Amino acid sequence: MRKRFSWLLAVLFMACSLAACGQKTLPDEPYEAVTRRLYPAPEDAYVGDTMPFVTDDGTLELYYLYDTDHNGQGYHPVWKYSTKDLCSYEDHGEVLPFGQMSDPDPAVGTGSVMQDQNGLFHLFYTGHNDTGNGGKGKECVMHAMSTDRENWTKIPEDTFYSPDHYSKDDFRDPEVFWVEEEQCYWLLIAAREDVKGGVVARYTSTDLKNWEFQGPLYEPHAQYMLECPDLFRIGDTWYLTYSWDCVTYYAMGDSMYGPFKAPADNVLDGNGFIFYAAKTAELAGTRYLCGWLGRAGWVSDTGMYEWAGNVLNHQLLQREDGTLGVRAPETFSQYFTTEKPFQAVKKDGKVSIKKNTITLSAAEGSTALADMGTRPPTMMLECDVKLDPDGCVGFAFGGSQEDETYTALCLDAGNGCLHYEGLELAEVSQSDPVAYTRFDFSQSEVHHVTLVCENEIVVLYIDDTKALSSRIMHSTDGAHIGVFADGCGAEFSNITMKLPE
């Protein structure tokens, strides 16, 4: 007992001594990558466009295009994950294969899964064949049916192609659902009209076999295509999501018939395949935006990605003005339940550390930095951030014995955005943002920030409004996490870090 008491005194004395002398180093802690639970991907392959479906027992099934680095003539079969809480997923493997080169679907494209009025399940999807299907066009809508959502039978006779005055090669991503008011099914599809450009076209049917073309539902005259369209309602407002330019967008309207108008800022996550091809699903009364975070390109930590990667789901919220916002799924609070004791030390510049608050002040051309120790392989960090009106602050990753440099995940009020490009702290003010999402910092003096990490995936949420998802290799393998201010003042308060049990 006396020995234990003496050891505790020694530890307390050391801690007080470190604080008194302004210790600038926290020891490295062991780091081991975790099995992906929040952001799954198949082994040695990638998650492409998702097709969410919610079952009667409250399970979210994510059908997706299975992509590899060694696709052959045929590619993108449909695989499936399922989850009840977005904190763990069951892998069901392949549920729909691609066809032969003589078929319309040697390559499978995005679609949707739905249940008809008689209880049967339907998968409408894109068939793609670069040979052009004998002049009919490269792309078409195809149909498969199932009684158990595991075994699907293709119905080739239900295949159909684009109407007159529409591109034969750009006709994809059918979204099918029942409309009670009309007592019929709607099919929305990404199409390209000869004059109007990219549109979301609408078809109707009473039997899911014969479809009548109704013309464009949305025609912004802005983009080449409006891929992966999805239509849903929250309250009295209807929302239409779609993707192009490596970005997922949305528009809003007072009726499911439109007109739809894009708000001034209609992007909820980043550019450059940071978050793409998102569709929505309502699970347990909460609507989620289900897409993917692209895989890293030839050089990691650039903030720019390639097509397909990992599952990425955001929780959607409707803001007071009717626009949409995103936050971390509430179910994550059931996963991250163990609080990690707060610790921090000054690393550079003017830094004050009191309880769970870090205050930083840096003159123009300099940086203030505090280090909070080794970043756990998976964690959820929350804090409140206050920064100067034109300041650039954020989270820094690095500072271990193996690599003393820090890279910066930025909350950049001066440029009005969140961004990460793998730049070291000293380089941030010398470069324009490249991998970013816009954010208006003037709406509040204090911003609530949530950071969710799983291995190299780091997702930043701010004020239930925006997300910036990233792959930050520089935050793994024992790298530390810190906070910084670049040429400005900032306060990070109420800092908590939670881990899984």
URVEN-V372329 format. One line per field, one symbol per residue. burial: b if it has 9 or more other C-alpha atoms within 8 Angstrom, else e. Layout:
burial: ???
//
This chain:
burial: eeeeeeeeeeeeeeeeebeeeebeebebeebeeeebebbbbeeebbbbbbbbbbeeebbbbbbbbbbeeeeeebbbbbbbbbbbebbbbeebebbbebbebebbbbbbbbbbbbbbeeebbbbbbbbbbeebbeeebbbbbbbbbbeeeebbeebeebbebbeeebbbebbbbbbbebbeeeebbbbbbbbbbeebbbbbbbbbbeeeeeeeeeebbbbeeebebbbbbbbeeeeebbbbbbbbebbbbbbbbbeeebbbebeeebbbbbbbbbbbbbbbbbbeeebbbbbbbbbbeeebbbbbbbebbbbbbbbbbbeeeebbbbbbbebbeebbbeeeebebbbbbbebebeebbbbbbbbeebbbbbbbbbbebbbbbbbbbbbbeebbbbbbbbbbeeeeebbbbbbbbeebbbbbbbbbbbebeeeebebbbebebeeeeebbbbbbbbbbbbbbbbbbbbbbbbbbebbbebbbbbbbbbbbbbbbbbbbbbbbe
//
